[in-house]
Amino acid sequence: MSSRGASTATAPSDERPPTGRLDRYFGITERGSTTTREVRGGLVTFVAMAYIVVLNPLIIGTVPDSTGAYLGGGDAPDLPAVAAVTALVAGVMTLLMGAVGKFPLGVAAGLGLNAFVAYGVASLPGMTWAAAMGLVVVEGAVIVVLVLTGFRRAVLRAVPGQLKTAISVGIGLFLTLIGLVNAGFVRPPEGGGTPLELGVGGSVVGWPLLVFLTGLFVTVALVVRGTRGALLIGVVVATALALVLQALFDIGPQAGGDQPNPTGFSLSVPALPDDWFSLPDLGLVGAVSLLGGVAAVGVITAVLVVFTLVVADFFDTMGTMVAVGSEGDLLDEEGNPLGSQRILLVDGLAAVAGGGASASSATSFVESAAGVGDGARTGLASVVTGAAFLLAMFFSPLVALVPYEAASPALVVVGYLMMTQVTGISWDDPGIALPAFLTIVLMPFSYSITVGIGAGFLSYVLVAVVRGQARGIHPLLWVVGAAFLLYFTVGPVQEVLAR
């Protein structure tokens, strides 16, 4: 079975591909897809990404800035407003990715980036949320300049093909770990000792884990049988089961009550909402201070903050688009995504939009691989995903309907599909095998795509130097290696400069 599974199976003869303007614009037939597959894949990507509308507010909306004010300027969190702008940015920029980038990538506030903004930027002395978001806008502008000058694309092309494969495999393992942790199938033990353990106390306990395992079994069975829409069907079945179990047993959330509830649902409790529709509060749009961060912390610290955001965003996107493109057979003969310049430009603009709307830096989401794994091949899928996010602004109660336990099986199965590419690495050549290994393992182990890519790049350069092959290293890889060296040591550098 190929790494694409059943999603790339030949369409039956009674499923006629479209031949109109939509087909010609997005190249649906050219990429071996159909409108039905694109719509379905776009919906799968949305389901896999929808958690960001709930999770982003919990990260940036619950942390006060250095003045004690929360995002929006109040003395208490305003999570609905943050959720609204999160969905708005995701919707608009994913639509743009589809219409301009013509690639099946979803775009939304980046995890890791938002945590850095919340805990590493907004908390700096004198920093406000408006000023922090201003620095995010600056970061996005820098990314756009790097794209327009061709530097970002040049770096992409300078990366060895097998290292790109390692990035895809590493992201697959990272997705798998995200799915397992989010579902609570593995989690940190209460008493410590090991970083993770199975379930609760080493056992599979609780109804939510039954939801996850049922969704995983259904999804795997459908993939093995070559059923189209396997990932989406698995999510729907698991969500329906979660709704029934919650109604019967009143399971509740893991956190939020007086007593710990390790066998509760994570992130959101599945329940049919009382209100299905609500008008979004978009008051956070434009609530930024473009140069306020410089005034608050000084030029040097502001530059280091922007540099950190740029490096993280720059290489997260590179890894994501290569991994998603590889999963959908959307890479050229050099291993680069089709239309990479357009994709990178939209991604840079997304960072600007995310900061400008106070939703944090927006970037391409690796969860897009779930939609690609279910058949998405063109930008039409992203248009569907973007439209779903815009609707989510008005139907936010429905977004919270799908718990982690129901969405996570899709991520685990996509991780398997991406892992199959590991055979494309020459494991008998330590010059590429060692950097590939570090790239693959450090993504899940450090919970960071950027760390994995950085370790791979630095070790690739180091191994080449040790082997006396320094002249064969592309000049841009020296530049990127130096940038990652600074990225990994930015904390000590800040301390030295602050003295």
For each residue, the residues with C-beta under 8 A, 3 or more apart:
1: 5 224
2: 5 8 420
3: 327 417 418 419 420 421
4: 7 8 327 328 329 373 417
5: 1 2 8 223 226 230 373 417
6: 9 223 225 226 227 228 230
7: 4 37 228 230 372 373 374 375
8: 2 4 5 32 329 375
9: 6 226 228
10:
11: 15 17 34
12: 15
13:
14:
15: 11 12 34 36
16:
17: 11 23 28 29 33 34 35
18: 22 23 28 29 34 35
19: 23 29
20: 23 24
21: 24 25
22: 18 25 26 28 35 380
23: 17 18 19 20 26 27 28 29 35
24: 20 21 27
25: 21 22
26: 22 23 38 98 102 378 379 380
27: 23 24 30 31 102 378
28: 17 18 22 23 31 33 34 35 38 377 378 380
29: 17 18 19 23 32 33 34
30: 27
31: 27 28 330 377 378
32: 8 29 377
33: 17 28 29 37 38 375 376 377 378
34: 11 15 17 18 28 29 37 38
35: 17 18 22 23 28 38 39 380
36: 15 39 40
37: 7 33 34 40 41 228 374 375 376 377
38: 26 28 33 34 35 41 42 104 375 376 377 378 380 381 384
39: 35 36 42 43 380 381 384
40: 36 37 43 44 228 229 232 374 375 376
41: 37 38 44 45 104 371 372 374 375 376 377 381 384
42: 38 39 45 46 104 371 376 380 381 382 383 384 385 388
43: 39 40 46 47 232 371 384 385 388
44: 40 41 47 48 229 231 232 235 370 371 373 374 376 410
45: 41 42 48 49 104 106 365 367 368 370 371 372 376 381 382 385
46: 42 43 49 50 106 371 384 385 388 389
47: 43 44 50 232 235 370 402 407 410
48: 44 45 231 235 367 368 370 371 407 410 411
49: 45 46 52 90 106 108 365 367 368 385
50: 46 47 53 54 388 392 399 402 407
51: 54 55 182 267 402 404 407
52: 49 55 56 86 90 108 109 111 365
53: 50 56 57 83 86 87 90 389 392 396 399 400
54: 50 51 57 58 83 267 268 399 400
55: 51 52 58 59 111 267
56: 52 53 59 60 61 82 83 86 108 109 114 359 360
57: 53 54 60 61 62 77 79 80 82 83 86
58: 54 55 61 62 79
59: 55 56 62 63 111 114 115 118
60: 56 57 63 71 82 109 114 117 118 122 359 360
61: 56 57 58 70 71 77 78 79 81 82
62: 57 58 59 70 77 79
63: 59 60 70 118 119 122 123
64: 67 68 69 70 122
65: 68 69 70 122 123 127 128 129 132
66: 122 123 124 125 126 127 128
67: 64 128
68: 64 65 75
69: 64 65 73 74 75 128 129
70: 61 62 63 64 65 73 74 75 76 77 78 129
71: 60 61 77 78 81 82 129 284 358
72: 78 81 82 129 283 284 287 358
73: 69 70 129 130 287
74: 69 70 77 78
75: 68 69 70
76: 70
77: 57 61 62 70 71 74 82
78: 61 70 71 72 74 81 82 281
79: 57 58 61 62 82 83
80: 57 83 84 278 280 281 396
81: 61 71 72 78 84 85 281 282 283 284
82: 56 57 60 61 71 72 77 78 79 85 86 284 358 359
83: 53 54 56 57 79 80 86 87 396
84: 80 81 87 88 280 281 282 284 393 396
85: 81 82 88 89 282 284 285 357 358 359
86: 52 53 56 57 82 83 89 90 108 109 359
87: 53 83 84 90 91 280 389 390 392 393 396 399
88: 84 85 91 92 280 282 285 357 359 389 390 393
89: 85 86 92 93 107 108 109 350 353 354 357 359 362
90: 49 52 53 86 87 93 94 106 107 108 109 362 386 389
91: 87 88 94 95 386 387 388 389 390 392 393
92: 88 89 95 96 353 386 390
93: 89 90 96 97 107 108 346 349 350 353 354 362 386
94: 90 91 97 98 105 106 107 108 382 383 385 386 389
95: 91 92 98 99 382 383 386 387 390
96: 92 93 99 100 101 107 346 349 350 386
97: 93 94 100 101 103 105 106 107 343 346 347 350 364 379 382 386
98: 26 94 95 101 102 103 104 378 379 380 381 382 383 384 385 386
99: 95 96 102 379 383
100: 96 97 342 345 346 379
101: 96 97 98 105 339 342 343 345 346 379 382
102: 26 27 98 99 339 342 378 379
103: 97 98 321 324 325 330 337 338 339 342 343 378 379 382
104: 38 41 42 45 98 324 328 330 368 371 372 376 377 378 379 381 382
105: 94 97 101 320 321 324 343 364 365 368 382
106: 45 46 49 90 94 97 364 365 367 368 371 382 385 386
107: 89 90 93 94 96 97 346 347 350 362 363 364 365
108: 49 52 56 86 89 90 93 94 362 363 365 389
109: 52 56 60 86 89 90 113 114 354 359 360 361 362
110: 113 114 312 313 316 354 360 361 362 363 365
111: 52 55 59 114 115
112: 115 116 312 316 447 448 449 450
113: 109 110 116 117 309 312 313 316 360 361 363
114: 56 59 60 109 110 111 117 118 360 361
115: 59 111 112 118 119 120
116: 112 113 119 120 121 308 309 312
117: 60 113 114 120 121 122 132 133 136 309 360 361
118: 59 60 63 114 115 121 122 123 360
119: 63 115 116 122 123
120: 115 116 117 123 124 305 308
121: 116 117 118 124 127 132 135 293 305
122: 60 63 64 65 66 117 118 119 127 128 129 132
123: 63 65 66 118 119 120 127
124: 66 120 121 127 296 297 301 305
125: 66 296 297
126: 66 296 297
127: 65 66 121 122 123 124 131 132 293 296 297
128: 65 66 67 69 122 131 132 289 292 296
129: 65 69 70 71 72 73 122 132 133 287 358
130: 73 133 134 287 288 289 292 358
131: 127 128 134 135 288 289 292 293 295 296
132: 65 117 121 122 127 128 129 135 136 293
133: 117 129 130 136 137 287 288 289 355 356 358 360
134: 130 131 137 138 288 289 290 291 292 293 355
135: 121 131 132 138 139 293 302 305 306 309 355
136: 117 132 133 139 140 309 351 354 355 360 361
137: 133 134 140 141 288 290 351 352 355 356
138: 134 135 141 142 290 293 306 355
139: 135 136 142 143 306 309 310 313 351 355 361
140: 136 137 143 144 348 349 350 351 352 353 354 355 361
141: 137 138 144 145 352
142: 138 139 145 146 306 310
143: 139 140 146 147 152 310 313 314 347 348 351
144: 140 141 147 148 345 348 349 352
145: 141 142 148 149
146: 142 143 149 151 152 310 314 348
147: 143 144 150 151 152 153 341 344 345 348
148: 144 145 345
149: 145 146
150: 147 153 154 341
151: 146 147 154 155
152: 143 146 147 155 156 314 318 344 348
153: 147 150 156 157 340 341 344
154: 150 151 157 158 476
155: 151 152 158 159 314 318 476 480
156: 152 153 159 318 322 336 340 344
157: 153 154 334 336
158: 154 155 474 475 476 477 480
159: 155 156 163 164 318 457 477
160: 163 164 432 460
161: 164 165 334 335
162: 165 166 424 425 426 432 436
163: 159 160 166 167 432 435 436 439 456 457 460
164: 159 160 161 167 168 322 326 335
165: 161 162 168 169 326 335 421 422 424 425 436
166: 162 163 169 170 425 435 436 437 439 440 456
167: 163 164 170 171 318 319 322 323 439 449 452 453 456
168: 164 165 171 172 319 322 323 326 327 418 421
169: 165 166 172 173 418 419 421 422 425 436 440
170: 166 167 173 174 319 439 440 441 442 443 444 449 452
171: 167 168 174 175 319 320 323 366 369 418 443 449
172: 168 169 175 176 323 369 414 415 416 417 418 419 421
173: 169 170 176 177 415 419 440 441 443 444
174: 170 171 177 178 366 415 443 444 447 449 452
175: 171 172 178 179 366 367 369 411 412 414 415 418
176: 172 173 179 180 411 412 415 416 419 444
177: 173 174 180 181 186 444 447
178: 174 175 181 182 408 411
179: 175 176 182 183 408 409 410 411 412 415
180: 176 177 183 185 186 408 412
181: 177 178 184 185 186 187 196
182: 51 178 179 266 267 404 405 407 408 411
183: 179 180 208 209 212 266 404 405 408 409
184: 181 187 199 200 206 208 209 212 254 262 266 404 405
185: 180 181 198 199 204 209 212 213 408
186: 177 180 181 196 197 198 199
187: 181 184 196 197 199 200
188: 192 195 196 197
189: 192 193 194 196 197 201 202
190: 201 262
191:
192: 188 189
193: 189
194: 189 197
195: 188
196: 181 186 187 188 189
197: 186 187 188 189 194 201 202
198: 185 186 202 203 204
199: 184 185 186 187 202 203 204 205 206 209
200: 184 187 203 205 206 262 263
201: 189 190 197 205
202: 189 197 198 199
203: 198 199 200
204: 185 198 199 209 213
205: 199 200 201 209 262 263
206: 184 199 200 209 210 251 262 263 264
207: 210 211 245 249 251 263
208: 183 184 211 212 242 251 263 264 265 266 403 405
209: 183 184 185 199 204 205 206 212 213 263 405
210: 206 207 213 214 241 245
211: 207 208 214 215 238 241 242 245 403 405 406
212: 183 184 185 208 209 215 216 238 405 406 408 409
213: 185 204 209 210 216 217
214: 210 211 217 218 237 238 241
215: 211 212 218 219 234 235 237 238 241 405 406 408 409 410
216: 212 213 219 220 234 409 412 413
217: 213 214 220 221
218: 214 215 221 222 233 234 237 238 409
219: 215 216 222 223 230 231 233 234 409 410 413
220: 216 217 223 224 413
221: 217 218 224 225
222: 218 219 225 227 229 230 233 234
223: 5 6 219 220 226 227 230 231 413
224: 1 220 221
225: 6 221 222
226: 5 6 9 223
227: 6 222 223 230 233
228: 6 7 9 37 40 374 375
229: 40 44 222 232 233 374 375
230: 5 6 7 219 222 223 227 233 234 374 413
231: 44 48 219 223 234 235 370 371 373 374 410 413 414
232: 40 43 44 47 229 235 236 374
233: 218 219 222 227 229 230 236 237
234: 215 216 218 219 222 230 231 237 238 409 410 413
235: 44 47 48 215 231 232 238 239 402 406 407 409 410
236: 232 233 239 240
237: 214 215 218 233 234 240 241
238: 211 212 214 215 218 234 235 241 242 405 406 407 409
239: 235 236 242 243 270 401 402 403 406
240: 236 237 243 244
241: 210 211 214 215 237 238 244 245 406
242: 208 211 238 239 245 246 265 270 403 405 406
243: 239 240 246 247 270 271 272 401
244: 240 241 247 248
245: 207 210 211 241 242 248 249 251
246: 242 243 249 250 251 265 269 270 271
247: 243 244 271
248: 244 245
249: 207 245 246
250: 246
251: 206 207 208 245 246 263 264 265 269
252: 257 261 264 265 269
253: 256 257 261 264 265 266 268 269
254: 184 260 261 262 263 264 265 266
255: 260 261 264
256: 253
257: 252 253 260 261
258:
259:
260: 254 255 257
261: 252 253 254 255 257 264
262: 184 190 200 205 206 254
263: 200 205 206 207 208 209 251 254
264: 206 208 251 252 253 254 255 261 269
265: 208 242 246 251 252 253 254 268 269 270 403 404 405
266: 182 183 184 208 253 254 403 404 405
267: 51 54 55 182 403 404
268: 54 253 265 400 401 402 403 404
269: 246 251 252 253 264 265 403
270: 239 242 243 246 265 401 402 403 406
271: 243 246 247 401
272: 243 401
273: 276 397 398 400 401
274: 397
275: 278 397
276: 273 395 397 398
277: 394 395
278: 80 275 394 395 396 397
279: 394
280: 80 84 87 88 393 394 396
281: 78 80 81 84 284
282: 81 84 85 88 285
283: 72 81 287
284: 71 72 81 82 84 85 281 287 357 358 359
285: 85 88 282 356 357 358
286: 356 357
287: 72 73 129 130 133 283 284 358
288: 130 131 133 134 137 292 355 356 358
289: 128 130 131 133 134 292 293
290: 134 137 138
291: 134 294 295
292: 128 130 131 134 288 289 295 296
293: 121 127 131 132 134 135 138 289 296 297 302 305
294: 291 297 298 299 302
295: 131 291 292
296: 124 125 126 127 128 131 292 293
297: 124 125 126 127 293 294 301 302 305
298: 294 301 302
299: 294 302 303
300: 303 304 497
301: 124 297 298 304 305 494 497 498
302: 135 293 294 297 298 299 305 306
303: 299 300 306 307
304: 300 301 307 308 490 493 494 497
305: 120 121 124 135 293 297 301 302 308 309
306: 135 138 139 142 302 303 309 310
307: 303 304 310 311 486 487 490
308: 116 120 304 305 311 312 487 490
309: 113 116 117 135 136 139 305 306 312 313 351 361
310: 139 142 143 146 306 307 313 314
311: 307 308 314 315 450 454 483 484 487
312: 110 112 113 116 308 309 315 316 450 487
313: 110 113 139 143 309 310 316 317 347 351 361 363
314: 143 146 152 155 310 311 317 318
315: 311 312 318 319 449 450 453 454
316: 110 112 113 312 313 319 320 363 364 449 450
317: 313 314 320 321 344 347 363 364
318: 152 155 156 159 167 314 315 321 322 453
319: 167 168 170 171 315 316 322 323 366 449 452 453
320: 105 171 316 317 323 324 363 364 365 366 368 449
321: 103 105 317 318 324 325 337 340 343 344 347 364
322: 156 164 167 168 318 319 325 326 331 335 336 337
323: 167 168 171 172 319 320 326 327 366 369 418
324: 103 104 105 320 321 327 328 330 337 364 366 368 369 372
325: 103 321 322 328 330 331 336 337 338
326: 164 165 168 322 323 329 330 331 335 418 421
327: 3 4 168 323 324 369 372 373 414 417 418
328: 4 104 324 325 372 376 377
329: 4 8 326
330: 31 103 104 324 325 326 337 338 372 377
331: 322 325 326 334 335 336 337 338
332: 335 336 337 338
333:
334: 157 161 331
335: 161 164 165 322 326 331 332
336: 156 157 322 325 331 332 340
337: 103 321 322 324 325 330 331 332 340 343
338: 103 325 330 331 332
339: 101 102 103 342 343
340: 153 156 321 336 337 343 344
341: 147 150 153 344 345
342: 100 101 102 103 339 345 346
343: 97 101 103 105 321 337 339 340 346 347 364
344: 147 152 153 156 317 321 340 341 347 348
345: 100 101 144 147 148 341 342 348 349
346: 93 96 97 100 101 107 342 343 349 350
347: 97 107 143 313 317 321 343 344 350 351 363 364
348: 140 143 144 146 147 152 344 345 351 352
349: 93 96 140 144 345 346 352 353
350: 89 93 96 97 107 140 346 347 353 354 361 362 363 364
351: 136 137 139 140 143 309 313 347 348 354 355 361 362 363
352: 137 140 141 144 348 349 355 356
353: 89 92 93 140 349 350 356 357 362
354: 89 93 109 110 136 140 350 351 357 359 360 361 362 363
355: 133 134 135 136 137 138 139 140 288 351 352 358 359 360 361
356: 133 137 285 286 288 352 353
357: 85 88 89 284 285 286 353 354
358: 71 72 82 85 129 130 133 284 285 287 288 355
359: 56 60 82 85 86 88 89 109 284 354 355 362
360: 56 60 109 110 113 114 117 118 133 136 354 355
361: 109 110 113 114 117 136 139 140 309 313 350 351 354 355
362: 89 90 93 107 108 109 110 350 351 353 354 359
363: 107 108 110 113 313 316 317 320 347 350 351 354
364: 97 105 106 107 316 317 320 321 324 343 347 350 368
365: 45 49 52 105 106 107 108 110 320 368
366: 171 174 175 319 320 323 324 369 449
367: 45 48 49 106 175 370 411
368: 45 48 49 104 105 106 320 324 364 365 371 372 376 385
369: 171 172 175 323 324 327 366 372 373 414 417 418
370: 44 45 47 48 231 367 373 374 410 411 414
371: 41 42 43 44 45 46 48 104 106 231 368 374 375 376 381 385
372: 7 41 45 104 324 327 328 330 368 369 375 376 377 381
373: 4 5 7 44 231 327 369 370 410 413 414 417
374: 7 37 40 41 44 228 229 230 231 232 370 371
375: 7 8 33 37 38 40 41 228 229 371 372
376: 33 37 38 40 41 42 44 45 104 328 368 371 372 381
377: 28 31 32 33 37 38 41 104 328 330 372 381
378: 26 27 28 31 33 38 98 102 103 104 381
379: 26 97 98 99 100 101 102 103 104 382 383
380: 22 26 28 35 38 39 42 98 383 384
381: 38 39 41 42 45 98 104 371 372 376 377 378 384 385
382: 42 45 94 95 97 98 101 103 104 105 106 379 385 386
383: 42 94 95 98 99 379 380 386 387
384: 38 39 41 42 43 46 98 380 381 387 388
385: 42 43 45 46 49 94 98 106 368 371 381 382 388 389
386: 90 91 92 93 94 95 96 97 98 106 382 383 389 390
387: 91 95 383 384 390 391
388: 42 43 46 50 91 384 385 391 392
389: 46 53 87 88 90 91 94 108 385 386 392 393
390: 87 88 91 92 95 386 387 393
391: 387 388 394 395
392: 50 53 87 91 388 389 395 396 398 399
393: 84 87 88 91 280 389 390 396
394: 277 278 279 280 391
395: 276 277 278 391 392 398 399
396: 53 80 83 84 87 278 280 392 393 399 400
397: 273 274 275 276 278 400 401
398: 273 276 392 395 401
399: 50 53 54 87 392 395 396 402
400: 53 54 268 273 396 397
401: 239 243 268 270 271 272 273 397 398
402: 47 50 51 235 239 268 270 399 406 407
403: 208 211 239 242 265 266 267 268 269 270 406 407
404: 51 182 183 184 265 266 267 268 407 408
405: 182 183 184 208 209 211 212 215 238 242 265 266 408
406: 211 212 215 235 238 239 241 242 270 402 403 409
407: 47 48 50 51 182 235 238 402 403 404 410 411
408: 178 179 180 182 183 185 212 215 404 405 411 412
409: 179 183 212 215 216 218 219 234 235 238 406 412 413
410: 44 47 48 179 215 219 231 234 235 370 373 407 413 414
411: 48 175 176 178 179 182 367 370 407 408 414 415
412: 175 176 179 180 216 408 409 415 416
413: 216 219 220 223 230 231 234 373 409 410 416 417
414: 172 175 231 327 369 370 373 410 411 417 418
415: 172 173 174 175 176 179 411 412 418 419
416: 172 176 412 413 419 420
417: 3 4 5 172 327 369 373 413 414 420
418: 3 168 169 171 172 175 323 326 327 369 414 415 421
419: 3 169 172 173 176 415 416 422
420: 2 3 416 417 423
421: 3 165 168 169 172 326 418 424
422: 165 169 419 425 440
423: 420
424: 162 165 421
425: 162 165 166 169 422 432 433 436
426: 162 429 432 433
427: 433
428: 433
429: 426 432 433
430: 433 434 463
431: 434 435 460 463 464 467 469
432: 160 162 163 425 426 429 435 436 460
433: 425 426 427 428 429 430 436 437
434: 430 431 437 438 459 463
435: 163 166 431 432 438 439 455 456 457 459 460 463
436: 162 163 165 166 169 425 432 433 439 440 456
437: 166 433 434 440 441
438: 434 435 441 442 452 455 456 459
439: 163 166 167 170 435 436 442 443 452 453 455 456
440: 166 169 170 173 422 436 437 443 452
441: 170 173 437 438 444 445 452
442: 170 438 439 445 446 448 451 452 455 456
443: 170 171 173 174 439 440 446 448 449 451 452 453
444: 170 173 174 176 177 441 447
445: 441 442
446: 442 443 451 452
447: 112 174 177 444
448: 112 442 443 451 452
449: 112 167 170 171 174 315 316 319 320 366 443 452 453
450: 112 311 312 315 316 453 454 487
451: 442 443 446 448 454 455
452: 167 170 174 319 438 439 440 441 442 443 446 448 449 455 456
453: 167 315 318 319 439 443 449 450 456 457
454: 311 315 450 451 457 458 484 487 488
455: 435 438 439 442 451 452 458 459
456: 163 166 167 435 436 438 439 442 452 453 459 460
457: 159 163 435 453 454 460 461 477 480 481 484
458: 454 455 461 462 481 484 485
459: 434 435 438 455 456 462 463
460: 160 163 431 432 435 456 457 463 464 473 477
461: 457 458 464 465 473 477 478 481
462: 458 459 465 466
463: 430 431 434 435 459 460 466 467
464: 431 460 461 467 469 470 472 473
465: 461 462 468 469 470 473
466: 462 463
467: 431 463 464
468: 465
469: 431 464 465 472 473
470: 464 465 473
471:
472: 464 469
473: 460 461 464 465 469 470 477 478
474: 158 477 478
475: 158 478 479
476: 154 155 158 479 480
477: 158 159 457 460 461 473 474 480 481
478: 461 473 474 475 481 482
479: 475 476 482 483
480: 155 158 457 476 477 483 484
481: 457 458 461 477 478 484 485
482: 478 479 485 486
483: 311 479 480 486 487
484: 311 454 457 458 480 481 487 488
485: 458 481 482 488 489
486: 307 482 483 489 490 493
487: 307 308 311 312 450 454 483 484 490
488: 454 484 485
489: 485 486 492 493
490: 304 307 308 486 487 493 494
491: 494 495
492: 489 495 496
493: 304 486 489 490 496 497
494: 301 304 490 491 497 498
495: 491 492 498 499
496: 492 493 499
497: 300 301 304 493 494
498: 301 494 495
499: 495 496
